[in-house]
Amino acid sequence: MYKQTIGKAIDIVGIGLHSGIPVNMKLIPAKSETQGVVFIRTDKNIKIPVNFENVVDTKLATVVGREGAIVSTIEHLLSALTAFGIDNITIEIDNDEVPIMDGSSAPFCMVLEEAGIVEQKSKKEILVVKQTVEIEDNGRFVRVSPSDENIFDFEIKFDHPAIKRQKYSFKYSVENYIDEISRARTFGFTRELNYLKSIGKGKGADLNNVIGLDDKRVLNSEGLRFKDEFVRHKILDAIGDMSFIQKAFLGRYESFAGSHHLNHLLTKKLLADPKNYEILQA
Ligand SMILES: [Zn+2]
């Protein structure tokens, strides 16, 4: 297996979930075989490689930044790039936030399919988990452990009649990702949205890009894409968050009620001790 980039440049236009502002983004094949995923804020001429050093926030969304420039809400795009096995890519963007599209990663998957995937010359590096690493926080946890297959097991529990307890076990392949995970949308509660709007966030959020929930039901007239769409979306997020290891991943990921923040701590802890993993060239 060799490292991969995309076959041709593609433009994407949309609005930011939090800013509500129109954004132009361009995915460009990488010439380098070692650069990883790199954002370029074209309006400020600042490069922001996606790595731990450049993470500036993981609370509402995953945000990277450098020299005063940020790119926010990168997790769904990263999830699609990771699922397609893209190692190196340049992403030009003219504003603070990756377009939210329909709240899932399916539009990014369609763009990647259109651009095509191209092999580079150097061998792909795979991080193989060698011992269990866990982050626990008040009954929530995220964990990686050794496995011959790439598995993502997620469970969530919400005191809400449309969600309740949902559990999903996902066995990774690009095809499975497209079928089972990519279409699952992000979700939010009306009371949270009211709060977000009061602090100047969530300005672009509407029922075209988020599953909205009041205290009793789903507000979107078209309903859900899967009855367990909520937990599938948590797996979509986790796959994007794991991309910060900057290698292909081989292991089992498990979580109960995990979050971007816990995933961020998990990937850091995993890489902090070389006994936790081995890097193989496939
Ligand atoms: Zn998400």
Boltz pocket constraint, residues with backbone or C-beta under 6 A from the ligand:
constraints:
  - pocket:
      binder: B
      contacts: [[A, 75], [A, 76], [A, 103], [A, 186], [A, 233], [A, 237]]
      max_distance: 6.0
